[in-house]
Amino acid sequence: MRRIKKSSIAWTVVTIGIFILLNSLIQFRILRPAQQISLYGIGINIILAVSLNMILGLSGQFSLGHAGFMSIGAYSVGVCLTSFDSIWGFGLGILVGVFLSMIVSLLVAIPTLRLKGDYLAIATLGAAEIIRVVILNLGDLTNGAAGMSSFSRFTTLPILYFVIILCIFVIMMLNNSRFGRAWKSIRDDELTAAAMGVNVTKYKVISFVLGALFASVAGSLYAGYFTQIRPEMFDFNKSIDILVIVVLGGMGSVTGSVIAAIVLGLVNISLQSFTDIRMILYALILIVMMIVRPGGILGSFELSFERRRKDGASKA
């Protein structure tokens, strides 16, 4: 119990320290505007990657629909802020996005989660494209292909940081609960899990819906900071970008997804001066990383302040 308490205190201190550091860098204008944009982008990608890792890494569902649910949150905020350009409109947009994402994810999850592997990936990808096309054809409500941009910025560092910590905390708590044990059993062997009494459909739906809700919130924060959204921002490529972060960090490792999002964000920043060959260099760096660490940066392990027992001590 003492180790757990010390670990919790250590993580709390680190969390507060990182926030104070980032806030100071922004307040004292040490970070330039372009670097601040990259910082917010990294934060949003952390939420997306951690929530997708819950679906893919913990419960073993190959989903490519995250960009679709992100677009629901983004456009919900855009529509609400167009009518009520205030912090209340921003909050209402987040709630509307969460509600719509819950309904849509349930409609997608119940029939498609009986599929496995590539078939599930294709089904979720199709669902995300349907969402994007629907948004594209909603006329004046979403402004079609032109997108939306006539609203103010409401996403601040405290709000973004709070959502990141909340997302990580909720998923880590679920990972260490009966939900996490059920998800891992389904990921390892679905038939065996069902034979042991695990309600496979129920736990897969819970994982998918929770991931969709966090993706919607990430989309809301994206719209609230960048103040302009277009349908092509949430296409197939965005889902692949999130998937790359999860695979690079290590499927099943929440802290691995956080580290991978930060690493890839810093790589993108460092390659800004190589505009002509930036994507080629980016692809080569990813290839080298996966050759060196094929299981991801952390694999299935989590960063921890707790001391690991040696093999001899654990056998004694």
NUSE-698725 format. One line per 2 residues: their letters; for each residue x, y, z of N, C-alpha, C, CB. Coordinates in steps of 0.2 Angstrom, whole numbers. Each point is the difference from the previous one (the first is absolute). Glycine has a CB too. Example, Ala and Ser with C-alpha at 12.3 -4.5 7.8 and 13.67 -1.06 7.14 Angstrom:
AS> 66:-28:39:-4:6:0:4:6:0:-9:-6:6 | 7:11:-10:4:6:1:-4:5:3:6:-3:-10
//
This chain:
MR> 4:-6:0:-4:6:0:4:6:0:-9:-6:6 | 15:6:-2:4:6:0:3:1:-7:3:-2:12
RI> -1:-3:-16:3:1:-7:-6:4:-4:8:-10:1 | -14:7:-1:-5:3:-4:-1:7:2:-6:-11:-1
KK> 6:13:7:-1:7:3:5:4:-3:-6:-4:10 | 12:2:-9:6:4:-2:0:1:-8:7:-5:10
SS> -9:0:-14:-1:0:-7:-5:5:-2:4:-12:-1 | -10:12:5:-5:5:-2:2:7:1:-8:-8:3
IA> 12:9:3:3:7:2:5:2:-5:-2:-2:12 | 6:-2:-15:5:1:-5:-3:2:-6:8:-8:5
WT> -13:5:-7:-4:1:-7:-3:7:1:-2:-12:-3 | -1:13:9:-4:7:1:5:6:-1:-8:-6:8
VV> 14:5:-4:5:5:-1:3:1:-7:3:-3:12 | -2:-2:-15:2:0:-7:-5:4:-5:7:-11:2
TI> -14:9:-1:-5:3:-3:0:7:1:-7:-11:0 | 7:13:6:-1:7:2:6:4:-3:-6:-3:10
GI> 12:0:-9:6:3:-2:1:1:-8:5:-5:9 | -8:1:-13:0:0:-7:-5:6:-2:3:-12:-1
FI> -8:12:4:-5:6:-1:3:7:1:-10:-8:3 | 13:8:3:3:7:2:5:2:-5:-2:-3:12
LL> 6:-2:-14:6:1:-5:-3:2:-7:7:-8:6 | -12:5:-8:-3:2:-7:-4:6:1:-1:-12:-3
NS> -2:14:8:-4:6:1:5:6:0:-9:-6:6 | 15:5:-2:5:5:0:3:1:-6:2:-3:11
LI> -1:-2:-15:3:1:-7:-5:4:-4:7:-11:1 | -13:10:-1:-5:4:-4:-1:7:3:-6:-10:-3
QF> 6:11:10:-2:6:3:6:5:-1:-7:-6:8 | 13:4:-8:6:4:-1:2:0:-7:4:-3:12
RI> -8:0:-16:1:1:-8:7:-3:-2:-7:10:0 | 9:-15:4:6:-4:-2:-1:-4:-6:4:0:12
LR> -10:-3:-12:-2:-4:-6:-3:5:-5:-2:-10:7 | 4:10:-13:-3:4:-6:-7:-3:-2:12:3:-4
PA> -16:1:1:-6:-2:-2:-1:-6:-4:-3:12:0 | 8:-13:-5:0:-6:-3:2:-6:4:4:6:-10
QQ> 0:-5:15:1:-6:5:-6:-1:4:13:3:0 | -16:2:2:-6:-1:4:-6:-4:-4:3:11:6
IS> -3:-10:-12:-5:-3:-4:2:-8:0:-2:10:-8 | 9:-11:7:2:-7:0:-1:-3:7:8:3:-8
LY> -8:1:13:-1:-3:7:-7:-2:1:9:7:4 | -14:-3:-7:-7:-2:1:-1:-6:-5:-3:12:3
GI> 6:-12:-8:-1:-6:-5:2:-6:3:1:7:-9 | 5:-7:13:2:-6:3:-5:-2:6:12:3:-3
GI> -14:2:7:-5:-2:5:-6:-3:-3:4:10:6 | -7:-8:-11:-6:-3:-3:2:-7:-3:-5:12:-3
NI> 10:-13:0:2:-6:-2:1:-5:5:6:5:-9 | -4:-3:15:1:-4:6:-7:-3:2:10:7:4
IL> -15:-3:-4:-7:-2:2:-2:-5:-5:-3:11:5 | 4:-10:-12:-2:-4:-5:4:-7:0:-3:10:-7
AV> 9:-10:8:4:-6:0:-2:-4:6:9:6:-6 | -9:-3:12:-2:-4:6:-7:-3:0:8:8:7
SL> -12:-4:-10:-7:-3:0:0:-6:-6:-5:11:4 | 8:-10:-9:1:-5:-5:3:-6:2:0:8:-9
NM> 5:-7:14:4:-6:3:-4:-4:4:10:7:0 | -15:-4:3:-5:-4:4:-4:-4:-4:-1:9:8
IL> -1:-7:-14:-4:-4:-5:5:-6:-3:-8:10:-2 | 14:-8:-1:4:-4:-3:5:-4:4:-1:8:-9
GL> 4:-5:14:5:-3:4:-2:-4:5:7:9:-3 | -13:-7:7:-2:-3:6:-6:-5:-2:3:10:6
SG> -7:-8:-11:-6:-5:-1:1:-4:-7:-7:7:7 | 12:-5:-11:2:-3:-6:-4:1:-6:4:-9:8
QF> -8:15:-8:-4:1:-6:3:5:-4:-10:-2:7 | 11:0:-14:4:3:-5:-5:6:-3:7:-10:-2
SL> -7:15:5:-5:6:-2:4:5:-3:-7:-2:9 | 4:4:-15:2:6:-4:-5:6:0:8:-8:-7
GH> -12:8:12:-6:5:-1:1:6:5:-7:-9:-3 | 13:10:6:1:5:5:-1:7:-3:8:-8:6
AG> -6:9:-12:0:7:-3:-8:2:-1:11:-2:-6 | -15:-3:5:-7:1:-1:-3:3:6:-1:-9:-8
FM> 3:6:14:-3:2:6:3:7:2:-2:-12:4 | 8:13:-6:4:6:1:-4:6:-3:11:-6:1
SI> -13:4:-7:-4:5:-4:-6:2:3:5:-4:-11 | -9:-1:14:-6:2:3:1:5:6:-4:-12:-3
GA> 9:11:7:1:5:5:2:6:-3:4:-9:8 | 0:10:-13:3:6:-3:-6:4:-3:11:-5:-2
YS> -15:2:-2:-6:3:-3:-5:2:5:2:-6:-10 | -3:2:16:-5:2:5:2:6:3:-3:-12:2
VG> 9:13:0:3:6:2:-1:6:-5:8:-6:8 | -6:5:-14:-1:5:-5:-7:2:-1:10:-5:-6
VC> -15:1:6:-7:2:-1:-2:4:6:-2:-10:-7 | 4:7:13:-3:4:6:3:7:1:-1:-11:5
LT> 8:11:-7:3:7:1:-2:5:-6:10:-6:5 | -12:3:-10:-3:4:-5:-6:4:2:4:-7:-9
SF> -8:3:13:-6:3:3:1:4:7:-7:-9:-6 | 11:6:10:2:3:7:7:0:0:-11:-5:5
DS> 14:11:-7:7:0:0:3:2:7:0:3:-12 | 0:-7:17:2:1:7:2:-7:3:-8:10:1
IW> 11:-9:5:2:-6:3:-6:-5:1:10:6:6 | -16:-4:-5:-5:-4:1:-2:-4:-6:-5:8:9
GF> 6:-4:-15:-1:-4:-6:5:-5:-1:-5:10:-5 | 11:-8:7:5:-5:-1:-1:-7:4:8:10:-2
GL> -10:-8:9:-2:-6:4:-6:-4:-3:4:6:10 | -9:-2:-12:-6:-4:-3:2:-4:-6:-7:9:4
GI> 12:-6:-8:2:-4:-6:4:-6:2:1:10:-6 | 3:-10:11:3:-6:3:-5:-6:2:10:7:3
LV> -15:-4:0:-5:-5:3:-4:-3:-6:-1:7:11 | -1:-3:-16:-4:-2:-6:5:-5:-4:-6:11:0
GV> 12:-10:0:5:-4:-4:0:-7:4:6:10:-5 | -5:-10:11:0:-6:4:-7:-4:-1:8:6:9
FL> -13:-3:-8:-7:-3:-1:0:-3:-7:-5:8:8 | 6:-4:-13:-1:-3:-7:5:-6:-1:-3:12:-4
SM> 9:-11:6:5:-5:0:-2:-7:3:9:9:-1 | -12:-8:7:-2:-6:4:-6:-4:-5:3:6:11
IV> -7:-2:-13:-6:-3:-4:3:-3:-7:-8:8:4 | 13:-4:-7:3:-3:-7:4:-6:2:-1:11:-5
SL> 5:-11:10:5:-5:2:-4:-7:2:8:9:3 | -14:-8:0:-4:-6:2:-3:-3:-7:-3:5:11
LV> 1:0:-15:-3:-3:-7:5:-3:-4:-8:9:0 | 14:-7:1:6:-3:-4:2:-6:3:4:11:-4
AI> -3:-11:11:3:-5:4:-4:-7:0:5:9:7 | -12:-8:-6:-4:-6:1:0:-5:-6:-7:7:8
PT> 7:-4:-14:0:-5:-6:7:-2:-2:-11:5:-4 | 16:0:5:6:-2:-3:5:-3:4:-2:10:-6
LR> 1:-10:13:5:-3:4:0:-7:1:0:10:6 | -4:-13:-10:0:-7:-1:5:-2:-5:-12:-1:3
LK> 14:6:-7:6:-2:-4:6:0:3:-6:5:-9 | 12:-7:6:6:0:2:5:2:-5:-3:-10:8
GD> 9:12:-5:6:2:-4:-1:5:-6:3:-12:3 | -1:10:-9:-1:4:-6:-7:2:-1:10:-5:-5
YL> -15:1:6:-7:1:-1:-2:5:4:-2:-12:-4 | 4:12:10:-3:5:5:4:7:-2:-2:-8:9
AI> 8:8:-11:3:6:-2:-3:3:-6:11:-4:4 | -13:0:-9:-4:3:-6:-7:3:2:6:-9:-7
AT> -9:5:12:-7:2:2:1:7:4:-4:-12:0 | 8:13:4:1:6:4:2:6:-5:3:-7:11
LG> 2:5:-15:2:5:-5:-6:3:-4:12:-6:-1 | -16:1:-1:-6:2:-4:-5:4:4:1:-10:-7
AA> -1:9:13:-5:4:5:3:7:0:-3:-11:7 | 10:11:-6:3:7:0:-1:4:-6:8:-5:8
EI> -8:2:-14:-1:3:-6:-7:2:-1:9:-6:-5 | -14:2:8:-7:2:-1:-1:6:5:-3:-12:-2
IR> 6:13:7:-1:5:5:3:7:-4:1:-8:10 | 5:7:-13:3:6:-3:-5:2:-6:12:-4:3
VV> -14:-1:-7:-5:2:-6:-6:3:2:5:-9:-6 | -8:7:12:-6:3:3:1:7:2:-4:-11:4
IL> 10:12:-1:2:7:2:1:4:-6:5:-4:10 | -2:2:-15:1:3:-6:-6:2:-4:10:-6:-1
NL> -16:3:2:-6:1:-3:-6:3:4:4:-9:-8 | -2:12:14:-5:2:4:-1:8:-2:3:-8:9
GD> -1:10:-14:-2:7:-3:3:5:5:-10:-5:-5 | 5:10:6:2:6:4:2:-1:7:-7:6:-7
LT> 5:-12:10:1:-2:7:8:0:1:-12:-6:1 | 15:2:-6:7:-1:1:4:4:-5:-2:-12:5
NG> -1:15:-10:3:4:-5:4:-4:-5:1:9:8 | -3:-16:-9:2:-4:-5:8:0:0:-10:2:-6
AA> 13:-3:0:7:0:-1:4:6:2:-3:-8:-10 | 0:13:10:3:6:3:2:0:7:-6:7:-9
GM> 2:-11:13:2:0:7:-3:5:4:10:-6:-3 | -7:7:9:-3:5:5:6:4:3:-10:-7:2
SS> 10:13:-1:5:4:3:-2:6:4:7:-4:-10 | -13:6:10:-3:6:3:-1:-1:7:-5:4:-11
FS> 10:-6:15:-2:0:7:7:1:4:-9:-8:-2 | 8:9:8:6:2:4:4:-6:3:-6:11:3
RF> 12:-9:0:4:-6:3:-2:0:7:10:2:-8 | -11:-8:11:-2:-2:7:4:-5:3:-11:4:-3
TT> 15:-8:-1:4:-5:3:6:3:3:-4:-9:-9 | 5:8:15:6:3:3:4:-6:3:-6:11:3
LP> 12:-9:-1:5:-5:3:-3:-4:6:10:7:-5 | -13:-3:10:-3:-4:5:-5:-5:-2:2:10:7
IL> -7:-8:-11:-5:-4:-3:3:-6:-3:-8:9:-1 | 13:-8:-4:3:-6:-4:3:-5:5:1:8:-10
YF> 3:-5:15:4:-4:4:-4:-4:5:9:9:0 | -15:-6:2:-5:-3:4:-3:-6:-3:-2:10:6
VI> 0:-9:-12:-3:-6:-4:6:-6:-2:-8:9:-5 | 14:-7:4:5:-5:-1:1:-4:6:6:8:-8
IL> -6:-5:14:1:-3:6:-6:-5:2:8:10:4 | -14:-7:-5:-6:-4:1:0:-6:-4:-6:11:3
CI> 7:-10:-10:0:-6:-5:5:-5:3:-3:8:-10 | 9:-6:11:5:-5:3:-2:-3:6:9:6:-5
FV> -11:-2:10:-3:-3:6:-5:-5:0:3:11:5 | -8:-9:-9:-6:-5:-1:2:-6:-3:-8:10:-1
IM> 12:-10:-5:2:-6:-3:5:-4:4:-1:6:-11 | 5:-3:15:4:-4:4:-4:-3:6:10:7:-3
ML> -14:-4:6:-5:-3:5:-4:-6:-3:-1:11:6 | -1:-10:-12:-4:-5:-3:5:-6:-2:-9:8:-5
NN> 15:-7:3:4:-5:-2:2:-4:6:5:7:-8 | -5:-4:14:2:-4:6:-7:-3:4:11:8:1
SR> -16:-7:-4:-7:-3:3:-2:-6:-4:-3:11:3 | -3:-13:-2:-2:-6:-3:-2:1:-7:-5:-4:10
FG> 4:10:-12:0:2:-7:6:-1:-4:-8:8:3 | 14:-6:0:6:-1:-3:2:-8:-1:4:11:5
RA> -6:-15:0:1:-7:0:-4:-3:-5:3:0:12 | -9:2:-13:-5:-3:-5:3:2:-7:-10:1:8
WK> 12:5:-9:3:3:-6:6:-4:-2:-5:11:2 | 9:-12:2:6:-4:-1:-1:-7:-2:6:7:8
SI> -11:-10:-4:-2:-7:-2:-3:-1:-7:-2:-2:12 | -2:7:-14:-3:0:-7:6:1:-5:-11:5:5
RD> 16:0:-3:5:1:-5:4:-6:-1:0:12:4 | 2:-16:1:4:-6:0:-3:-6:-4:6:4:11
DE> -13:-5:-9:-3:-6:-3:-8:2:2:10:-8:1 | -13:10:-6:-7:2:0:-5:-7:2:2:10:-8
LT> 0:-15:5:-4:-6:1:1:-3:7:1:-3:-12 | 5:3:15:1:-2:6:-3:5:5:11:-5:-3
AA> -11:11:2:-3:5:4:-8:-1:1:9:8:-3 | -12:-9:-3:-7:-2:0:-1:-6:4:-1:6:-11
AM> 5:-11:10:-1:-7:4:1:1:7:4:-6:-10 | 0:11:12:0:1:8:-5:5:2:12:-1:-1
GV> -17:3:-3:-6:4:3:1:7:-1:-1:-8:8 | 6:10:-12:0:8:-2:-5:1:-5:13:0:3
NV> -16:6:-2:-5:2:-5:4:4:-5:-10:0:8 | 12:-3:-13:5:3:-5:-3:6:-4:4:-12:-1
TK> -11:11:-1:-3:6:-3:0:6:4:-7:-8:-7 | 5:7:13:-1:5:5:6:4:1:-9:-6:6
YK> 15:2:-5:6:4:2:3:3:-6:2:-8:9 | -3:5:-15:2:3:-6:-3:7:-2:3:-12:-4
VI> -10:12:5:-4:6:-1:2:5:5:-9:-7:-4 | 10:5:10:2:5:5:7:4:-2:-6:-7:9
SF> 11:3:-11:6:2:-2:0:5:-6:5:-11:5 | -9:9:-10:-1:4:-6:-4:6:2:0:-10:-7
VL> -5:10:11:-4:6:1:5:5:4:-11:-7:0 | 14:5:5:5:4:4:5:3:-4:-2:-7:10
GA> 5:3:-14:5:3:-5:-3:5:-5:6:-10:1 | -12:9:-3:-3:5:-4:-2:7:3:-5:-10:-6
LF> 3:9:13:-1:6:4:6:4:1:-9:-6:5 | 14:3:-4:7:4:1:2:3:-7:3:-7:10
AS> -4:3:-15:2:3:-7:-5:6:-1:4:-11:-4 | -10:11:6:-4:6:-1:2:6:4:-10:-8:-2
VA> 12:7:8:2:5:4:7:3:-3:-5:-5:10 | 9:1:-13:6:2:-3:-2:4:-6:7:-10:4
GS> -12:8:-8:-2:4:-5:-3:7:2:-2:-10:-6 | -1:10:11:-3:6:3:6:5:2:-10:-6:4
LY> 15:4:-1:5:4:2:4:2:-6:1:-6:11 | 0:2:-16:3:2:-6:-4:6:-3:4:-12:-2
AG> -10:11:1:-4:6:-3:0:6:5:-7:-8:-6 | 7:7:12:1:6:5:6:3:0:-8:-6:7
YF> 14:3:-10:6:4:0:2:2:-7:4:-7:10 | -5:3:-15:2:2:-7:-5:4:-3:7:-10:-1
TQ> -13:10:3:-6:5:-2:-1:-1:-7:3:8:9 | -1:-13:-12:-2:-2:-7:0:-7:-2:4:11:-3
IR> -10:-14:0:0:-7:-1:-3:-1:-7:-1:-2:13 | 4:-3:-16:-3:-2:-7:0:-8:0:5:11:-5
PE> -10:-13:1:-1:-8:0:6:-4:-1:-11:3:-4 | 16:0:-1:6:-4:-2:5:0:6:-2:3:-12
MF> 1:0:17:4:0:6:-1:-7:4:0:13:1 | -6:-16:-2:-1:-6:3:-2:-6:-4:-5:7:9
DF> 10:-8:-14:-1:-5:-5:4:-6:2:-2:8:-9 | 3:-13:5:4:-6:1:7:1:3:-7:-5:-9
NK> 10:10:6:7:2:2:1:1:8:2:5:-12 | -8:-1:14:1:2:7:-1:-7:5:-5:11:-3
SI> 1:-15:1:0:-7:4:6:-3:-1:-12:-1:-2 | 16:1:-3:6:-4:-1:5:4:4:-3:-4:-11
DI> 3:10:12:5:4:4:-1:-2:7:0:10:-8 | -6:-11:10:-1:-2:7:2:-7:1:-9:8:1
LV> 8:-12:-5:2:-7:0:8:-1:0:-11:-3:-6 | 14:7:3:7:0:0:3:2:7:0:3:-13
IV> -3:2:16:2:2:7:-1:-6:4:-3:12:-2 | -2:-16:2:-2:-5:4:5:-6:-1:-12:3:0
VL> 13:-5:-6:5:-5:-2:7:2:2:-7:-4:-9 | 9:10:8:7:2:2:1:0:8:0:7:-11
GG> -5:-5:14:1:0:8:-1:-7:3:-5:11:0 | 2:-15:-4:-1:-7:3:-7:-2:2:11:1:5
MG> -14:-5:-9:-7:-2:1:-1:-3:7:-2:-2:-12 | -3:5:16:-1:-2:7:3:4:5:-1:-11:-4
SV> 6:16:2:3:4:4:-2:7:0:10:-7:-1 | -14:10:6:-3:7:0:6:5:0:-10:-4:6
TG> 15:3:-1:5:4:0:5:0:-6:0:-1:12 | 0:-5:-16:3:0:-6:-3:4:-5:3:-11:2
SV> -10:12:-2:-3:4:-5:1:7:1:-9:-8:-1 | 10:10:8:2:7:1:7:2:-2:-8:-1:10
IA> 12:-4:-9:7:2:-2:1:0:-8:4:-6:10 | -8:1:-13:0:0:-8:-3:7:-3:0:-13:1
AI> -5:15:2:-3:6:-2:5:6:1:-12:-4:3 | 15:4:2:5:6:1:6:-1:-4:-3:1:12
VL> 5:-7:-13:6:-1:-5:-2:2:-7:4:-9:8 | -9:6:-10:-2:2:-7:-2:7:-1:-4:-11:-1
GL> 2:15:6:-1:7:0:6:4:-1:-10:-2:7 | 15:0:-3:7:3:0:3:-2:-7:1:-1:13
VN> -2:-5:-15:3:-1:-7:-3:4:-5:2:-12:3 | -9:13:-3:-3:5:-5:3:7:1:-10:-7:0
IS> 11:9:6:2:7:1:7:1:-3:-7:1:10 | 12:-6:-9:7:0:-2:0:-1:-8:3:-5:11
LQ> -8:3:-14:0:-1:-7:-3:5:-4:0:-12:2 | -2:18:2:-4:5:-4:5:4:-5:-7:1:10
SF> 13:-1:-9:5:3:-4:1:-4:-6:5:6:9 | -7:-12:-9:1:-4:-6:-7:-1:-4:11:-6:6
TD> -14:11:-8:-6:-1:-3:-1:-4:-6:-2:11:4 | 7:-11:-8:0:-4:-6:0:-8:1:6:10:-6
IR> -2:-12:11:1:-7:1:-2:-2:7:10:0:-8 | -15:4:11:-2:-1:7:-3:-7:1:-1:13:1
MI> -4:-14:-6:-3:-6:1:4:-7:-1:-10:6:-4 | 15:-5:-1:5:-5:-1:4:-2:6:0:3:-12
LY> 2:3:15:4:-1:6:-4:-3:6:7:10:-4 | -13:-7:4:-5:-3:6:-1:-7:-1:-5:11:0
AL> 4:-14:-6:-1:-7:-1:6:-4:1:-8:3:-9 | 14:0:7:6:-4:2:2:0:7:4:4:-10
IL> -6:1:14:1:0:7:-5:-5:3:3:12:0 | -9:-13:-2:-5:-5:3:3:-7:-2:-10:8:-2
IV> 13:-9:-4:2:-6:-2:6:-2:5:-4:1:-12 | 8:3:13:6:-1:4:-2:-2:7:7:8:-7
MM> -12:-4:10:-3:-1:7:-3:-7:0:-2:12:1 | -1:-14:-6:-4:-6:1:5:-6:-1:-10:5:-4
IV> 16:-4:0:5:-5:0:4:-1:6:1:3:-12 | 0:3:15:4:-1:7:-5:-2:5:7:9:-3
RP> -13:-7:3:-5:-2:6:-6:-3:-4:4:9:9 | -4:-15:-11:-6:-2:-4:-6:-1:4:7:-6:-7
GG> -7:6:14:-5:-1:4:-3:7:3:4:-11:3 | -1:16:-6:-1:7:3:5:2:5:-12:-2:-2
IL> 11:9:4:5:3:4:0:-4:7:-1:11:-6 | -5:-12:9:-1:-3:6:-2:-7:0:-2:11:5
GS> 0:-14:-11:-3:-6:-1:-7:0:4:11:-6:-1 | -12:1:5:-6:0:4:1:2:7:-4:-9:-7
FE> 10:12:9:1:2:7:-2:8:1:10:-8:0 | -11:9:6:-2:7:2:6:3:4:-12:-3:0
LS> 13:10:-1:5:3:5:-3:0:7:4:7:-10 | 1:-8:15:-3:-1:7:6:3:4:-8:-10:-3
FE> 6:13:9:5:2:5:1:-6:5:-4:12:-1 | 0:-17:0:1:-6:5:6:-4:-2:-13:0:2
RR> 16:-3:3:6:-4:-1:-2:-7:-2:7:7:8 | -4:-9:-14:-2:-7:-2:5:-5:4:-3:4:-11
RK> -1:-9:14:4:-5:3:5:-4:-4:-10:-1:8 | 15:-1:-6:5:-5:-3:-3:-7:-1:10:7:4
DG> -8:-10:-9:-3:-7:-1:1:-4:6:3:0:-12 | 3:0:16:1:-4:6:-5:2:5:12:-1:-3
AS> -13:7:4:-4:3:5:-7:-2:-1:7:9:2 | -9:-9:-8:-7:-2:-2:-2:-7:1:0:9:-8
KA> 6:-13:7:-1:-8:1:0:-2:7:5:-1:-11 | -2:5:15:1:-2:7:-7:0:4:12:5:0
//
